[in-house]
């Protein structure tokens, strides 16, 4: 997978958040799953991208309630991305190994985001 480590010169808050880095790993795993069904592939990629974007967006929010709301959206997108790849594997449009790799990253980002929501 591609290195997603941020530049040490970055001052943007999401670059310093482990949850954002794991969300980018989720995106890379979804892409690597090479889902053959175009609709499921699109759904999985859009959800994984949204998990990244919402995780980053939440770091720029001020109020704890607003941050929690956006992190919760990111958590939902993470689950959607994992489910899309899982369904693709069940339907024969991806591999079980790819679904497991996505699930492992989704489990981690889900736990990290849950901690940030609280």
C-alpha positions as CSV (number, residue, x, y, z in Angstrom):
1,X,0.0,0.0,0.0
2,X,1.0,3.6,-0.5
3,X,2.6,5.4,2.4
4,X,0.0,7.8,3.8
5,X,2.3,9.4,6.4
6,X,1.8,13.2,6.3
7,X,4.6,15.7,5.6
8,X,6.3,16.8,8.8
9,X,5.7,20.4,7.5
10,X,1.9,20.1,7.6
11,X,0.0,22.2,10.0
12,X,-3.4,20.9,9.2
13,X,-5.0,19.2,12.1
14,X,-6.1,16.1,10.3
15,X,-2.6,15.1,9.3
16,X,-1.8,14.6,13.0
17,X,-4.8,12.4,13.7
18,X,-4.3,8.6,13.7
19,X,-7.9,8.1,12.7
20,X,-7.4,10.1,9.5
21,X,-4.3,8.0,8.6
22,X,-6.3,4.8,9.2
23,X,-9.2,6.1,7.1
24,X,-6.8,6.6,4.2
25,X,-5.6,3.0,4.7
26,X,-9.2,2.0,4.5
27,X,-9.5,3.8,1.2
28,X,-6.4,2.1,-0.2
29,X,-7.7,-1.3,0.9
30,X,-11.1,-0.7,-0.8
31,X,-9.3,0.3,-4.0
32,X,-7.0,-2.8,-3.7
33,X,-10.1,-5.0,-3.4
34,X,-10.7,-4.4,-7.1
35,X,-14.5,-4.9,-6.8
36,X,-15.8,-6.0,-10.2
37,X,-19.4,-4.9,-9.8
38,X,-19.3,-1.2,-10.9
39,X,-22.1,-0.1,-8.7
40,X,-20.6,-1.8,-5.6
41,X,-17.1,-0.5,-6.4
42,X,-18.4,3.0,-6.8
43,X,-20.4,2.7,-3.5
44,X,-17.4,1.3,-1.6
45,X,-15.0,4.0,-3.0
46,X,-17.4,6.8,-2.3
47,X,-18.0,5.7,1.2
48,X,-14.3,5.2,1.9
49,X,-13.5,8.6,0.5
50,X,-16.3,10.1,2.6
51,X,-14.9,8.5,5.7
52,X,-11.6,10.2,5.0
53,X,-13.2,13.6,4.2
54,X,-15.5,13.6,7.2
55,X,-12.7,12.6,9.6
56,X,-10.6,15.5,8.3
57,X,-13.6,17.8,8.4
58,X,-14.3,17.1,12.0
59,X,-10.8,18.2,13.0
60,X,-11.6,21.6,11.7
61,X,-14.9,21.9,13.7
62,X,-14.9,24.0,17.0
63,X,-17.7,22.7,19.2
64,X,-17.4,19.2,20.7
65,X,-21.0,18.4,19.6
66,X,-20.3,19.4,16.0
67,X,-17.0,17.4,16.0
68,X,-18.9,14.3,17.4
69,X,-21.6,14.7,14.7
70,X,-19.1,14.7,11.8
71,X,-17.0,11.9,13.3
72,X,-20.2,9.8,13.6
73,X,-20.9,10.4,9.9
74,X,-17.4,9.3,9.1
75,X,-18.0,6.1,11.2
76,X,-21.1,5.3,9.3
77,X,-19.3,5.8,6.0
78,X,-16.5,3.4,7.2
79,X,-19.1,0.7,7.9
80,X,-20.7,1.2,4.5
81,X,-17.4,0.9,2.7
82,X,-16.6,-2.4,4.5
83,X,-20.1,-3.8,3.9
84,X,-19.9,-3.0,0.2
85,X,-16.7,-4.9,-0.2
86,X,-18.0,-7.8,2.0
87,X,-21.1,-8.0,-0.2
88,X,-18.9,-7.9,-3.3
89,X,-16.9,-10.8,-1.9
90,X,-20.1,-12.8,-1.1
91,X,-21.4,-12.2,-4.6
92,X,-18.1,-13.3,-6.2
93,X,-17.1,-9.8,-7.3
94,X,-14.1,-9.5,-5.0
95,X,-12.1,-11.9,-2.8
96,X,-12.7,-12.9,0.8
97,X,-9.1,-11.9,1.5
98,X,-9.8,-8.4,0.2
99,X,-12.9,-8.2,2.3
100,X,-10.9,-9.3,5.4
101,X,-8.3,-6.6,4.7
102,X,-10.9,-3.9,4.4
103,X,-12.7,-5.2,7.5
104,X,-9.5,-5.1,9.6
105,X,-9.0,-1.4,8.7
106,X,-12.7,-0.6,9.2
107,X,-12.6,-2.2,12.6
108,X,-9.7,0.0,13.6
109,X,-11.2,3.2,12.2
110,X,-14.5,2.4,13.8
111,X,-12.9,2.1,17.2
112,X,-10.8,5.2,16.8
113,X,-13.9,7.3,15.7
114,X,-16.0,5.9,18.5
115,X,-13.4,7.2,20.9
116,X,-13.4,10.6,19.2
117,X,-17.3,10.8,19.3
118,X,-17.4,10.4,23.1
